[in-house]
């Protein structure tokens, strides 16, 4: 195992511990807990089996290494999450407008 | 005699709102005026209230589209047959409300848009007239397939019965494009009428135009 992998695993352990801690303090609900736990565990597995991912990426026909592929994938996922978040915000704004409208009319 | 409601969205318009109300009353005393104060920080609300006009207040600023929706729904609740959207910044002439509502009264149109580009006097800033508006027109043509002389006019009138067919979702400025889009999509009888515009400042900036595009884009993805 390379030193970078060990550092990555330590960081992932730190985040898994944080997820458990947040659940213990009820800062996140069970669904969020499950999501983040699976996310960090999957990241840990990906780091542990980097050579397998290297081979998988090569088989797919990409010239990038496994870690670069993971990086590209994470950026794409982040973009998706930002978009989801933006939509969620827009829906909340819509609900807020509805409340403001009803208050204005009923007053 | 039709029940005509003039809905005016207002945000920090203490300098103009009294004159706008006065001009509308002078134009026709039978118009019902409804001002929606969109959480102004100045004395707009007090001025309208003291003038004895129906005034609704948003407890949080929600934008012009939202204010127009509040006012329009209120007008319908009060029995409006024709609803007119009119700006609070004194850029349109109250005396022209009659020509905008006329095609609806004579049953020639369901919705009428006041156009600032049909030959009536206008002191529209050069940049706005020659760059911002043509770009808005192109955007509207390609996204919504609509060709109108004025893509962003805030002066419009419609038969209250068709409100549900044009019920816009945009809280901010994208409501103009949306109302046009719904009017054509639902095959309403649309008409444009020339109107005069008197600019006191630049009005909506180019960045505002980009915001409209962003809001229109997000609207595609949000369930309504």
HADDOCK unambig.tbl for C-alpha pairs under 7 A between the chains (distance, minus, plus):
assign (segid A and resid 87 and name CA) (segid B and resid 222 and name CA) 6.64 0.50 0.50
assign (segid A and resid 91 and name CA) (segid B and resid 222 and name CA) 6.93 0.50 0.50
assign (segid A and resid 97 and name CA) (segid B and resid 62 and name CA) 6.31 0.50 0.50
assign (segid A and resid 97 and name CA) (segid B and resid 66 and name CA) 6.75 0.50 0.50
assign (segid A and resid 100 and name CA) (segid B and resid 58 and name CA) 5.75 0.50 0.50
assign (segid A and resid 100 and name CA) (segid B and resid 59 and name CA) 6.25 0.50 0.50
assign (segid A and resid 100 and name CA) (segid B and resid 60 and name CA) 6.79 0.50 0.50
assign (segid A and resid 101 and name CA) (segid B and resid 58 and name CA) 6.76 0.50 0.50
assign (segid A and resid 101 and name CA) (segid B and resid 70 and name CA) 5.35 0.50 0.50
assign (segid A and resid 104 and name CA) (segid B and resid 56 and name CA) 5.32 0.50 0.50
assign (segid A and resid 104 and name CA) (segid B and resid 57 and name CA) 5.18 0.50 0.50
assign (segid A and resid 104 and name CA) (segid B and resid 58 and name CA) 5.57 0.50 0.50
assign (segid A and resid 105 and name CA) (segid B and resid 56 and name CA) 6.46 0.50 0.50
assign (segid A and resid 105 and name CA) (segid B and resid 74 and name CA) 6.31 0.50 0.50
